[in-house]
Amino acid sequence: MKTVQPLLLTVVALAAALLLAAGPAASMESTGELTVYAHRGYAEKGHSENTFAALEHARRHRARAVEVDMRVTRDNKMVLMHDETLDRTTTCTGPVRGRTAASIRSRCRAKADRERVPTLTQTLEWAARHRMQLIVEVKVNATNDAWTPALFVRLERMIAQHGLAEEVIVHSFSARALRVAKKAAPSLHVQMITQRWAGVASARRWADGVNVWARHLSAKRVAKLHEEGLYVIGRDSDSPADWRRIRRSGADGLVTDAVREALRVTRAK
């Protein structure tokens, strides 16, 4: 028995090393199914973007995935908000970074439907409860950027605590922020948003996925990215022609404001 235990430990260590070597992208590889992500929830018919009303609207229309934006408050909490300031979408004014999460929650309401601003924690709880997939966009301030390594470690922990490690993608236009995220919190699935196909070249070396405009996608390009272990999502299109192009390319998902129509078109035989 003395020789068995070291051998067993060696096998376990080898298995663990192989799992680590596979990297976080391995579990996000293409499944062959196209996922439709509701952009900022499903902000139509009076539902404000990035609110639970919009998220529930998407879920009621059979979306299984949503995309939301997150910013950091003065007390380093994460809330759903697209803009750097509260002015456009809420009854409050000034930068998100200038208020605490509690202040935003208690004092600010969405202009369209008086909804409260959700925290990311509440959003993760909602996603776990309803078995929804999420893309969360890291919104970076032009100045006073709040996204530190410690904050990404906390984000990684929050996602894991809700059992969503394989259901949440973190994406951004900021390669710097995503590189910080990946270094500090390796289990995060990070996805680079790029408007130009040339931007994919650098992202493929460190990201788990790319989010690009439909016009850049082809079956050949997507197949090559899949071979490299990346997943591919078509970006923010409300055009049926784009949805069909994304589906034909073999991409893994698309982001759209027109959820109901996109689901109908992409599920058609």
LOGUNU-164037 format. One record per residue: y, x, z of N, C-alpha, C in turn; residue number from 0; residue in three letters. Coordinates in nm, 3 decimals. Example, Ala and Ser with C-alpha at 12.3 -4.5 7.8 and 13.67 -1.06 7.14 Angstrom:
    n.c2    n.c1    n.c3   ca.c2   ca.c1   ca.c3    c.c2    c.c1    c.c3 num residuo
  -0.569   1.319   0.780  -0.450   1.230   0.780  -0.330   1.320   0.780   0     Ala
  -0.225   1.285   0.708  -0.106   1.367   0.714   0.003   1.290   0.787   1     Ser
//
This chain:
    n.c2    n.c1    n.c3   ca.c2   ca.c1   ca.c3    c.c2    c.c1    c.c3 num residuo
  -0.121   0.083   0.000   0.000   0.000   0.000   0.126   0.087   0.000   0     Met
   0.115   0.213   0.041   0.232   0.298   0.047   0.290   0.326  -0.090   1     Lys
   0.205   0.326  -0.195   0.255   0.353  -0.329   0.307   0.228  -0.397   2     Thr
   0.263   0.112  -0.348   0.304  -0.013  -0.412   0.450  -0.044  -0.385   3     Val
   0.495  -0.021  -0.259   0.631  -0.058  -0.224   0.736   0.018  -0.304   4     Gln
   0.725   0.152  -0.315   0.823   0.223  -0.400   0.818   0.175  -0.544   5     Pro
   0.698   0.147  -0.595   0.686   0.099  -0.732   0.756  -0.035  -0.749   6     Leu
   0.736  -0.123  -0.651   0.800  -0.255  -0.657   0.951  -0.242  -0.654   7     Leu
   1.001  -0.153  -0.568   1.145  -0.133  -0.560   1.200  -0.078  -0.690   8     Leu
   1.122   0.010  -0.753   1.165   0.066  -0.881   1.176  -0.042  -0.987   9     Thr
   1.076  -0.132  -0.991   1.076  -0.241  -1.089   1.195  -0.333  -1.067  10     Val
   1.220  -0.367  -0.939   1.333  -0.456  -0.906   1.464  -0.390  -0.947  11     Val
   1.477  -0.261  -0.917   1.600  -0.191  -0.951   1.620  -0.186  -1.102  12     Ala
   1.511  -0.165  -1.176   1.519  -0.161  -1.321   1.561  -0.296  -1.376  13     Leu
   1.502  -0.402  -1.322   1.538  -0.537  -1.368   1.685  -0.566  -1.343  14     Ala
   1.734  -0.526  -1.225   1.875  -0.548  -1.193   1.965  -0.471  -1.288  15     Ala
   1.925  -0.348  -1.319   2.004  -0.267  -1.411   2.011  -0.330  -1.549  16     Ala
   1.899  -0.385  -1.593   1.898  -0.449  -1.724   1.987  -0.572  -1.727  17     Leu
   1.989  -0.648  -1.618   2.076  -0.766  -1.612   2.222  -0.726  -1.618  18     Leu
   2.256  -0.618  -1.546   2.393  -0.571  -1.548   2.431  -0.519  -1.685  19     Leu
   2.337  -0.450  -1.748   2.365  -0.395  -1.880   2.388  -0.504  -1.983  20     Ala
   2.322  -0.619  -1.963   2.340  -0.728  -2.059   2.482  -0.778  -2.061  21     Ala
   2.555  -0.764  -1.946   2.695  -0.802  -1.943   2.714  -0.952  -1.934  22     Gly
   2.834  -0.994  -1.893   2.860  -1.136  -1.876   2.859  -1.214  -2.004  23     Pro
   2.879  -1.150  -2.117   2.882  -1.225  -2.242   2.746  -1.282  -2.279  24     Ala
   2.640  -1.221  -2.225   2.506  -1.263  -2.265   2.480  -1.410  -2.236  25     Ala
   2.531  -1.460  -2.123   2.505  -1.598  -2.087   2.596  -1.695  -2.161  26     Ser
   2.698  -1.644  -2.233   2.790  -1.729  -2.306   2.765  -1.721  -2.457  27     Met
   2.652  -1.665  -2.494   2.626  -1.649  -2.637   2.607  -1.785  -2.703  28     Glu
   2.618  -1.787  -2.836   2.616  -1.912  -2.910   2.489  -1.992  -2.886  29     Ser
   2.507  -2.124  -2.868   2.394  -2.215  -2.853   2.367  -2.292  -2.981  30     Thr
   2.454  -2.273  -3.081   2.437  -2.348  -3.206   2.503  -2.484  -3.203  31     Gly
   2.563  -2.522  -3.089   2.631  -2.650  -3.077   2.782  -2.627  -3.070  32     Glu
   2.859  -2.716  -3.132   3.003  -2.705  -3.132   3.061  -2.785  -3.015  33     Leu
   3.133  -2.718  -2.927   3.195  -2.783  -2.812   3.340  -2.815  -2.843  34     Thr
   3.380  -2.940  -2.821   3.518  -2.982  -2.842   3.591  -2.977  -2.708  35     Val
   3.694  -2.892  -2.699   3.774  -2.878  -2.578   3.902  -2.960  -2.592  36     Tyr
   3.928  -3.047  -2.496   4.049  -3.128  -2.496   4.167  -3.042  -2.450  37     Ala
   4.264  -3.023  -2.539   4.376  -2.933  -2.515   4.470  -2.989  -2.408  38     His
   4.486  -2.915  -2.299   4.569  -2.956  -2.185   4.523  -3.091  -2.128  39     Arg
   4.393  -3.111  -2.129   4.338  -3.242  -2.096   4.339  -3.324  -2.224  40     Gly
   4.372  -3.448  -2.214   4.384  -3.533  -2.333   4.513  -3.610  -2.314  41     Tyr
   4.624  -3.544  -2.351   4.758  -3.596  -2.320   4.806  -3.691  -2.428  42     Ala
   4.750  -3.810  -2.429   4.797  -3.914  -2.521   4.812  -4.044  -2.444  43     Glu
   4.878  -4.141  -2.506   4.894  -4.275  -2.446   4.955  -4.268  -2.306  44     Lys
   5.059  -4.185  -2.293   5.131  -4.180  -2.167   5.073  -4.090  -2.061  45     Gly
   4.963  -4.024  -2.089   4.904  -3.932  -1.991   4.970  -3.795  -2.003  46     His
   5.019  -3.744  -1.893   5.087  -3.614  -1.894   4.986  -3.500  -1.905  47     Ser
   5.023  -3.397  -1.980   4.936  -3.281  -1.997   4.906  -3.214  -1.864  48     Glu
   4.789  -3.154  -1.855   4.749  -3.077  -1.736   4.754  -3.159  -1.607  49     Asn
   4.716  -3.285  -1.615   4.706  -3.370  -1.496   4.566  -3.431  -1.492  50     Thr
   4.531  -3.485  -1.376   4.401  -3.550  -1.365   4.392  -3.674  -1.453  51     Phe
   4.504  -3.739  -1.478   4.503  -3.854  -1.568   4.459  -3.811  -1.707  52     Ala
   4.510  -3.696  -1.754   4.471  -3.644  -1.885   4.326  -3.598  -1.885  53     Ala
   4.283  -3.532  -1.778   4.145  -3.486  -1.771   4.048  -3.603  -1.771  54     Leu
   4.080  -3.705  -1.694   3.994  -3.823  -1.690   3.994  -3.897  -1.823  55     Glu
   4.108  -3.897  -1.891   4.116  -3.960  -2.023   4.020  -3.890  -2.120  56     His
   4.016  -3.757  -2.113   3.923  -3.681  -2.197   3.779  -3.716  -2.162  57     Ala
   3.750  -3.722  -2.034   3.612  -3.751  -1.991   3.570  -3.891  -2.034  58     Arg
   3.660  -3.987  -2.024   3.627  -4.125  -2.064   3.596  -4.135  -2.213  59     Arg
   3.654  -4.043  -2.290   3.626  -4.042  -2.434   3.512  -3.947  -2.469  60     His
   3.430  -3.915  -2.368   3.305  -3.841  -2.386   3.324  -3.694  -2.420  61     Arg
   3.442  -3.642  -2.395   3.458  -3.496  -2.403   3.382  -3.435  -2.286  62     Ala
   3.315  -3.324  -2.312   3.242  -3.254  -2.207   3.310  -3.123  -2.168  63     Arg
   3.429  -3.101  -2.225   3.499  -2.975  -2.199   3.649  -2.996  -2.214  64     Ala
   3.726  -2.927  -2.131   3.872  -2.937  -2.138   3.934  -2.798  -2.128  65     Val
   4.053  -2.786  -2.184   4.132  -2.664  -2.174   4.258  -2.696  -2.094  66     Glu
   4.291  -2.610  -1.997   4.409  -2.630  -1.914   4.484  -2.498  -1.901  67     Val
   4.610  -2.508  -1.856   4.693  -2.389  -1.836   4.715  -2.368  -1.687  68     Asp
   4.721  -2.243  -1.645   4.745  -2.218  -1.502   4.852  -2.112  -1.482  69     Met
   4.936  -2.140  -1.382   5.040  -2.047  -1.341   5.032  -2.024  -1.190  70     Arg
   5.102  -1.922  -1.146   5.095  -1.880  -1.007   5.223  -1.920  -0.934  71     Val
   5.206  -1.976  -0.815   5.318  -2.021  -0.733   5.372  -1.907  -0.646  72     Thr
   5.476  -1.939  -0.569   5.537  -1.838  -0.483   5.438  -1.785  -0.380  73     Arg
   5.349  -1.872  -0.332   5.250  -1.829  -0.232   5.117  -1.789  -0.296  74     Asp
   5.123  -1.752  -0.424   5.008  -1.698  -0.497   4.891  -1.795  -0.506  75     Asn
   4.921  -1.922  -0.516   4.820  -2.023  -0.548   4.827  -2.052  -0.698  76     Lys
   4.720  -2.105  -0.752   4.716  -2.137  -0.895   4.725  -2.288  -0.915  77     Met
   4.818  -2.329  -1.002   4.836  -2.471  -1.032   4.832  -2.490  -1.184  78     Val
   4.806  -2.613  -1.226   4.803  -2.643  -1.369   4.945  -2.666  -1.419  79     Leu
   4.990  -2.579  -1.508   5.124  -2.590  -1.564   5.133  -2.501  -1.686  80     Met
   5.185  -2.555  -1.795   5.198  -2.476  -1.917   5.322  -2.387  -1.916  81     His
   5.436  -2.446  -1.885   5.562  -2.374  -1.897   5.588  -2.286  -1.775  82     Asp
   5.677  -2.189  -1.796   5.718  -2.102  -1.686   5.801  -2.179  -1.583  83     Glu
   5.870  -2.283  -1.629   5.949  -2.366  -1.539   5.890  -2.506  -1.530  84     Thr
   5.936  -2.580  -1.431   5.887  -2.716  -1.406   5.967  -2.820  -1.486  85     Leu
   6.072  -2.778  -1.553   6.170  -2.871  -1.609   6.114  -2.970  -1.711  86     Asp
   6.038  -2.922  -1.807   5.997  -3.007  -1.920   5.903  -3.119  -1.879  87     Arg
   5.807  -3.089  -1.795   5.699  -3.185  -1.770   5.708  -3.255  -1.635  88     Thr
   5.792  -3.207  -1.544   5.795  -3.269  -1.411   5.937  -3.313  -1.372  89     Thr
   5.945  -3.380  -1.259   6.073  -3.425  -1.206   6.148  -3.314  -1.133  90     Thr
   6.087  -3.198  -1.120   6.151  -3.083  -1.055   6.210  -2.989  -1.159  91     Cys
   6.289  -2.894  -1.111   6.345  -2.792  -1.199   6.319  -2.654  -1.138  92     Thr
   6.339  -2.552  -1.221   6.322  -2.416  -1.173   6.184  -2.361  -1.203  93     Gly
   6.165  -2.231  -1.178   6.038  -2.166  -1.209   5.924  -2.209  -1.117  94     Pro
   5.805  -2.216  -1.173   5.685  -2.242  -1.093   5.672  -2.136  -0.985  95     Val
   5.703  -2.014  -1.020   5.691  -1.900  -0.928   5.789  -1.910  -0.811  96     Arg
   5.888  -1.998  -0.822   5.988  -2.011  -0.717   5.952  -2.109  -0.607  97     Gly
   5.840  -2.180  -0.621   5.799  -2.280  -0.521   5.657  -2.252  -0.472  98     Arg
   5.628  -2.300  -0.354   5.491  -2.294  -0.304   5.409  -2.405  -0.370  99     Thr
   5.279  -2.390  -0.365   5.192  -2.494  -0.421   5.211  -2.626  -0.346 100     Ala
   5.227  -2.618  -0.215   5.247  -2.740  -0.136   5.375  -2.811  -0.175 101     Ala
   5.480  -2.734  -0.201   5.607  -2.794  -0.243   5.593  -2.863  -0.379 102     Ser
   5.527  -2.797  -0.472   5.507  -2.857  -0.604   5.423  -2.983  -0.593 103     Ile
   5.319  -2.977  -0.513   5.231  -3.094  -0.496   5.304  -3.211  -0.432 104     Arg
   5.389  -3.184  -0.335   5.451  -3.294  -0.260   5.580  -3.345  -0.324 105     Ser
   5.653  -3.259  -0.394   5.785  -3.296  -0.442   5.793  -3.324  -0.592 106     Arg
   5.701  -3.270  -0.669   5.712  -3.278  -0.815   5.612  -3.379  -0.871 107     Cys
   5.658  -3.458  -0.965   5.572  -3.555  -1.033   5.586  -3.537  -1.184 108     Arg
   5.479  -3.566  -1.254   5.486  -3.563  -1.400   5.584  -3.670  -1.447 109     Ala
   5.667  -3.636  -1.543   5.770  -3.729  -1.590   5.710  -3.854  -1.653 110     Lys
   5.602  -3.836  -1.728   5.548  -3.949  -1.805   5.478  -4.052  -1.719 111     Ala
   5.401  -4.008  -1.621   5.317  -4.103  -1.547   5.317  -4.082  -1.396 112     Asp
   5.410  -3.996  -1.348   5.425  -3.973  -1.203   5.303  -3.910  -1.138 113     Arg
   5.219  -3.847  -1.215   5.102  -3.778  -1.160   5.144  -3.653  -1.084 114     Glu
   5.067  -3.620  -0.980   5.089  -3.495  -0.909   5.037  -3.377  -0.993 115     Arg
   5.090  -3.260  -0.964   5.045  -3.137  -1.031   4.917  -3.090  -0.962 116     Val
   4.806  -3.078  -1.035   4.680  -3.035  -0.971   4.681  -2.886  -0.940 117     Pro
   4.613  -2.849  -0.834   4.585  -2.708  -0.810   4.459  -2.670  -0.888 118     Thr
   4.440  -2.541  -0.908   4.319  -2.499  -0.977   4.196  -2.531  -0.895 119     Leu
   4.205  -2.517  -0.764   4.091  -2.551  -0.678   4.048  -2.696  -0.698 120     Thr
   4.143  -2.786  -0.701   4.111  -2.928  -0.724   4.049  -2.948  -0.862 121     Gln
   4.097  -2.874  -0.959   4.044  -2.886  -1.095   3.900  -2.836  -1.103 122     Thr
   3.871  -2.727  -1.034   3.734  -2.676  -1.030   3.642  -2.775  -0.960 123     Leu
   3.691  -2.838  -0.853   3.611  -2.940  -0.784   3.581  -3.056  -0.879 124     Glu
   3.680  -3.097  -0.955   3.662  -3.206  -1.052   3.559  -3.167  -1.158 125     Trp
   3.571  -3.045  -1.211   3.479  -2.999  -1.315   3.337  -2.991  -1.263 126     Ala
   3.320  -2.943  -1.142   3.185  -2.934  -1.083   3.127  -3.073  -1.061 127     Ala
   3.209  -3.164  -1.015   3.162  -3.300  -0.986   3.117  -3.373  -1.112 128     Arg
   3.188  -3.349  -1.222   3.158  -3.421  -1.346   3.084  -3.336  -1.448 129     His
   3.045  -3.214  -1.408   2.969  -3.125  -1.496   3.044  -3.100  -1.627 130     Arg
   3.171  -3.067  -1.612   3.257  -3.039  -1.727   3.273  -2.889  -1.746 131     Met
   3.282  -2.847  -1.871   3.315  -2.709  -1.901   3.468  -2.695  -1.905 132     Gln
   3.515  -2.576  -1.873   3.659  -2.551  -1.867   3.697  -2.425  -1.942 133     Leu
   3.811  -2.431  -2.009   3.884  -2.310  -2.046   4.013  -2.313  -1.966 134     Ile
   4.040  -2.207  -1.891   4.166  -2.198  -1.818   4.249  -2.085  -1.879 135     Val
   4.370  -2.119  -1.919   4.456  -2.020  -1.983   4.546  -1.953  -1.880 136     Glu
   4.542  -1.822  -1.878   4.630  -1.743  -1.792   4.767  -1.737  -1.859 137     Val
   4.865  -1.802  -1.797   5.001  -1.801  -1.849   5.078  -1.690  -1.778 138     Lys
   5.134  -1.601  -1.857   5.199  -1.481  -1.804   5.350  -1.497  -1.815 139     Val
   5.421  -1.476  -1.705   5.567  -1.483  -1.705   5.626  -1.365  -1.781 140     Asn
   5.740  -1.388  -1.845   5.808  -1.280  -1.915   5.850  -1.171  -1.818 141     Ala
   5.889  -1.211  -1.698   5.922  -1.116  -1.590   5.848  -1.160  -1.464 142     Thr
   5.836  -1.071  -1.368   5.774  -1.104  -1.239   5.632  -1.159  -1.258 143     Asn
   5.553  -1.089  -1.337   5.416  -1.134  -1.362   5.334  -1.127  -1.233 144     Asp
   5.264  -1.237  -1.204   5.193  -1.249  -1.077   5.046  -1.212  -1.084 145     Ala
   4.994  -1.186  -1.204   4.849  -1.171  -1.219   4.804  -1.030  -1.182 146     Trp
   4.770  -1.014  -1.056   4.724  -0.887  -1.002   4.571  -0.882  -1.002 147     Thr
   4.512  -0.763  -0.990   4.366  -0.755  -0.978   4.312  -0.841  -0.864 148     Pro
   4.381  -0.842  -0.750   4.334  -0.921  -0.635   4.330  -1.070  -0.668 149     Ala
   4.426  -1.116  -0.747   4.428  -1.258  -0.781   4.312  -1.293  -0.873 150     Leu
   4.278  -1.203  -0.964   4.162  -1.229  -1.051   4.031  -1.225  -0.972 151     Phe
   4.024  -1.139  -0.872   3.905  -1.137  -0.786   3.893  -1.271  -0.714 152     Val
   4.005  -1.323  -0.666   4.002  -1.454  -0.600   3.960  -1.564  -0.699 153     Arg
   4.012  -1.556  -0.821   3.974  -1.654  -0.923   3.824  -1.649  -0.949 154     Leu
   3.770  -1.529  -0.962   3.627  -1.512  -0.983   3.547  -1.575  -0.870 155     Glu
   3.592  -1.554  -0.748   3.523  -1.608  -0.631   3.530  -1.762  -0.629 156     Arg
   3.646  -1.816  -0.661   3.664  -1.962  -0.663   3.570  -2.027  -0.765 157     Met
   3.563  -1.968  -0.883   3.477  -2.022  -0.987   3.331  -2.019  -0.943 158     Ile
   3.289  -1.907  -0.885   3.151  -1.893  -0.839   3.119  -1.990  -0.726 159     Ala
   3.213  -2.008  -0.634   3.190  -2.098  -0.521   3.169  -2.243  -0.565 160     Gln
   3.223  -2.279  -0.679   3.206  -2.415  -0.731   3.087  -2.425  -0.827 161     His
   3.011  -2.316  -0.838   2.893  -2.318  -0.925   2.926  -2.325  -1.072 162     Gly
   3.041  -2.268  -1.110   3.089  -2.281  -1.248   3.096  -2.148  -1.322 163     Leu
   3.024  -2.048  -1.273   3.034  -1.915  -1.333   2.998  -1.915  -1.481 164     Ala
   2.909  -2.006  -1.522   2.869  -2.012  -1.663   2.939  -2.124  -1.738 165     Glu
   3.034  -2.190  -1.674   3.100  -2.305  -1.735   3.249  -2.283  -1.760 166     Glu
   3.303  -2.172  -1.712   3.447  -2.149  -1.721   3.477  -2.026  -1.805 167     Val
   3.567  -2.043  -1.901   3.619  -1.933  -1.981   3.764  -1.912  -1.939 168     Ile
   3.803  -1.787  -1.923   3.942  -1.752  -1.892   4.002  -1.691  -2.018 169     Val
   4.104  -1.755  -2.074   4.162  -1.696  -2.194   4.313  -1.682  -2.182 170     His
   4.370  -1.603  -2.276   4.513  -1.575  -2.270   4.557  -1.509  -2.400 171     Ser
   4.689  -1.518  -2.426   4.749  -1.438  -2.533   4.773  -1.295  -2.486 172     Phe
   4.766  -1.272  -2.356   4.797  -1.141  -2.299   4.671  -1.055  -2.286 173     Ser
   4.659  -0.957  -2.374   4.545  -0.865  -2.364   4.553  -0.786  -2.234 174     Ala
   4.675  -0.752  -2.191   4.690  -0.676  -2.067   4.632  -0.753  -1.949 175     Arg
   4.667  -0.882  -1.939   4.618  -0.962  -1.826   4.466  -0.974  -1.829 176     Ala
   4.410  -0.994  -1.948   4.265  -1.010  -1.958   4.191  -0.880  -1.928 177     Leu
   4.249  -0.768  -1.967   4.188  -0.639  -1.934   4.187  -0.616  -1.783 178     Arg
   4.297  -0.652  -1.719   4.303  -0.643  -1.572   4.197  -0.732  -1.511 179     Val
   4.184  -0.854  -1.565   4.086  -0.950  -1.513   3.944  -0.896  -1.526 180     Ala
   3.912  -0.843  -1.642   3.775  -0.797  -1.668   3.739  -0.676  -1.583 181     Lys
   3.838  -0.589  -1.560   3.812  -0.471  -1.478   3.795  -0.509  -1.331 182     Lys
   3.879  -0.602  -1.284   3.876  -0.640  -1.142   3.763  -0.736  -1.110 183     Ala
   3.731  -0.823  -1.206   3.633  -0.930  -1.183   3.539  -0.938  -1.303 184     Ala
   3.442  -0.848  -1.311   3.358  -0.836  -1.431   3.281  -0.961  -1.470 185     Pro
   3.254  -1.050  -1.376   3.174  -1.168  -1.411   3.256  -1.277  -1.479 186     Ser
   3.389  -1.262  -1.480   3.471  -1.359  -1.553   3.443  -1.350  -1.702 187     Leu
   3.435  -1.464  -1.768   3.419  -1.467  -1.913   3.558  -1.474  -1.975 188     His
   3.604  -1.362  -2.030   3.741  -1.356  -2.081   3.742  -1.367  -2.232 189     Val
   3.842  -1.440  -2.280   3.852  -1.470  -2.423   3.995  -1.444  -2.469 190     Gln
   4.009  -1.363  -2.572   4.140  -1.329  -2.625   4.184  -1.431  -2.729 191     Met
   4.307  -1.481  -2.713   4.366  -1.568  -2.815   4.446  -1.480  -2.909 192     Ile
   4.422  -1.493  -3.038   4.497  -1.414  -3.134   4.531  -1.499  -3.256 193     Thr
   4.653  -1.486  -3.304   4.696  -1.562  -3.421   4.655  -1.493  -3.551 194     Gln
   4.629  -1.363  -3.543   4.593  -1.287  -3.663   4.450  -1.235  -3.652 195     Arg
   4.379  -1.234  -3.763   4.242  -1.183  -3.760   4.239  -1.036  -3.720 196     Trp
   4.344  -0.962  -3.752   4.350  -0.821  -3.715   4.343  -0.803  -3.563 197     Ala
   4.387  -0.905  -3.488   4.383  -0.896  -3.343   4.242  -0.901  -3.286 198     Gly
   4.147  -0.947  -3.367   4.008  -0.956  -3.321   3.948  -0.817  -3.304 199     Val
   3.992  -0.723  -3.387   3.931  -0.589  -3.389   3.936  -0.522  -3.253 200     Ala
   4.051  -0.527  -3.186   4.061  -0.463  -3.055   3.992  -0.545  -2.947 201     Ser
   4.003  -0.678  -2.957   3.945  -0.765  -2.854   3.793  -0.753  -2.849 202     Ala
   3.731  -0.731  -2.963   3.584  -0.729  -2.966   3.526  -0.613  -2.886 203     Arg
   3.610  -0.516  -2.852   3.561  -0.400  -2.777   3.551  -0.427  -2.627 204     Arg
   3.622  -0.530  -2.577   3.623  -0.551  -2.433   3.612  -0.697  -2.391 205     Trp
   3.641  -0.790  -2.482   3.639  -0.932  -2.446   3.499  -0.991  -2.464 206     Ala
   3.478  -1.106  -2.403   3.352  -1.180  -2.419   3.359  -1.279  -2.534 207     Asp
   3.481  -1.312  -2.577   3.496  -1.407  -2.685   3.635  -1.400  -2.744 208     Gly
   3.653  -1.469  -2.856   3.784  -1.475  -2.921   3.817  -1.619  -2.956 209     Val
   3.945  -1.648  -2.955   3.996  -1.781  -2.987   4.096  -1.762  -3.100 210     Asn
   4.062  -1.808  -3.220   4.143  -1.779  -3.338   4.168  -1.906  -3.419 211     Val
   4.270  -1.901  -3.504   4.303  -2.016  -3.588   4.191  -2.042  -3.689 212     Trp
   4.174  -2.168  -3.719   4.064  -2.210  -3.807   4.067  -2.140  -3.941 213     Ala
   4.186  -2.116  -3.993   4.196  -2.057  -4.127   4.134  -1.918  -4.136 214     Arg
   4.115  -1.853  -4.022   4.058  -1.718  -4.021   3.905  -1.719  -4.014 215     His
   3.845  -1.835  -3.991   3.702  -1.840  -3.964   3.620  -1.862  -4.090 216     Leu
   3.513  -1.786  -4.100   3.414  -1.803  -4.206   3.277  -1.779  -4.145 217     Ser
   3.174  -1.825  -4.213   3.038  -1.807  -4.161   3.005  -1.658  -4.144 218     Ala
   3.051  -1.576  -4.238   3.023  -1.433  -4.232   3.091  -1.368  -4.111 219     Lys
   3.216  -1.402  -4.090   3.289  -1.343  -3.978   3.231  -1.387  -3.844 220     Arg
   3.202  -1.515  -3.832   3.148  -1.566  -3.706   3.011  -1.507  -3.678 221     Val
   2.927  -1.497  -3.781   2.794  -1.440  -3.763   2.803  -1.296  -3.713 222     Ala
   2.898  -1.221  -3.766   2.916  -1.082  -3.723   2.957  -1.075  -3.576 223     Lys
   3.048  -1.163  -3.535   3.090  -1.165  -3.395   2.975  -1.207  -3.303 224     Leu
   2.896  -1.303  -3.348   2.779  -1.345  -3.269   2.680  -1.230  -3.254 225     His
   2.662  -1.152  -3.359   2.573  -1.036  -3.351   2.620  -0.937  -3.245 226     Glu
   2.751  -0.929  -3.227   2.809  -0.838  -3.129   2.814  -0.898  -2.989 227     Glu
   2.764  -1.021  -2.975   2.758  -1.084  -2.844   2.880  -1.162  -2.803 228     Gly
   2.973  -1.185  -2.896   3.092  -1.260  -2.865   3.075  -1.407  -2.905 229     Leu
   3.142  -1.496  -2.832   3.147  -1.635  -2.874   3.282  -1.658  -2.941 230     Tyr
   3.290  -1.761  -3.024   3.406  -1.783  -3.110   3.452  -1.928  -3.098 231     Val
   3.581  -1.946  -3.075   3.638  -2.080  -3.066   3.755  -2.091  -3.163 232     Ile
   3.759  -2.201  -3.236   3.869  -2.230  -3.329   3.985  -2.290  -3.252 233     Gly
   4.104  -2.250  -3.289   4.221  -2.279  -3.205   4.299  -2.402  -3.248 234     Arg
   4.335  -2.483  -3.150   4.438  -2.587  -3.152   4.463  -2.651  -3.288 235     Asp
   4.364  -2.715  -3.340   4.381  -2.783  -3.468   4.361  -2.933  -3.451 236     Ser
   4.446  -3.010  -3.517   4.431  -3.155  -3.519   4.397  -3.204  -3.659 237     Asp
   4.350  -3.114  -3.743   4.318  -3.146  -3.882   4.167  -3.160  -3.903 238     Ser
   4.122  -3.274  -3.956   3.979  -3.290  -3.985   3.924  -3.181  -4.077 239     Pro
   4.007  -3.136  -4.172   3.962  -3.029  -4.261   3.934  -2.901  -4.182 240     Ala
   4.020  -2.872  -4.085   3.998  -2.754  -4.000   3.874  -2.771  -3.913 241     Asp
   3.854  -2.890  -3.858   3.736  -2.914  -3.775   3.608  -2.889  -3.855 242     Trp
   3.608  -2.938  -3.980   3.489  -2.918  -4.064   3.471  -2.769  -4.096 243     Arg
   3.581  -2.700  -4.120   3.573  -2.557  -4.147   3.516  -2.483  -4.026 244     Arg
   3.564  -2.518  -3.908   3.515  -2.454  -3.785   3.366  -2.481  -3.768 245     Ile
   3.326  -2.605  -3.792   3.183  -2.639  -3.777   3.098  -2.563  -3.878 246     Arg
   3.143  -2.557  -4.004   3.066  -2.486  -4.108   3.057  -2.336  -4.077 247     Arg
   3.157  -2.282  -4.012   3.157  -2.138  -3.984   3.052  -2.098  -3.881 248     Ser
   3.004  -2.196  -3.803   2.909  -2.164  -3.698   2.974  -2.126  -3.566 249     Gly
   3.106  -2.151  -3.554   3.177  -2.121  -3.429   3.121  -2.204  -3.315 250     Ala
   3.152  -2.163  -3.194   3.096  -2.227  -3.075   3.178  -2.344  -3.023 251     Asp
   3.303  -2.351  -3.063   3.386  -2.460  -3.014   3.519  -2.467  -3.085 252     Gly
   3.594  -2.572  -3.053   3.730  -2.586  -3.104   3.816  -2.651  -2.996 253     Leu
   3.946  -2.624  -3.001   4.042  -2.682  -2.908   4.132  -2.775  -2.986 254     Val
   4.151  -2.898  -2.937   4.230  -2.996  -3.012   4.297  -3.096  -2.920 255     Thr
   4.407  -3.154  -2.969   4.471  -3.266  -2.899   4.409  -3.398  -2.940 256     Asp
   4.346  -3.401  -3.057   4.289  -3.524  -3.111   4.140  -3.533  -3.077 257     Ala
   4.111  -3.551  -2.951   3.974  -3.540  -2.901   3.881  -3.644  -2.963 258     Val
   3.921  -3.768  -2.959   3.834  -3.876  -3.008   3.797  -3.853  -3.154 259     Arg
   3.896  -3.821  -3.236   3.872  -3.802  -3.378   3.788  -3.677  -3.404 260     Glu
   3.815  -3.570  -3.330   3.739  -3.446  -3.349   3.593  -3.465  -3.312 261     Ala
   3.567  -3.538  -3.206   3.428  -3.564  -3.167   3.356  -3.643  -3.275 262     Leu
   3.425  -3.741  -3.332   3.362  -3.822  -3.436   3.331  -3.739  -3.560 263     Arg
   3.426  -3.657  -3.603   3.408  -3.577  -3.725   3.303  -3.469  -3.705 264     Val
   3.307  -3.399  -3.593   3.216  -3.286  -3.574   3.073  -3.330  -3.544 265     Thr
   3.057  -3.454  -3.497   2.922  -3.503  -3.469   2.860  -3.576  -3.587 266     Arg
   2.940  -3.598  -3.691   2.888  -3.666  -3.810   2.791  -3.575  -3.883 267     Ala
   2.684  -3.634  -3.935   2.584  -3.556  -4.007   2.632  -3.524  -4.149 268     Lys
//
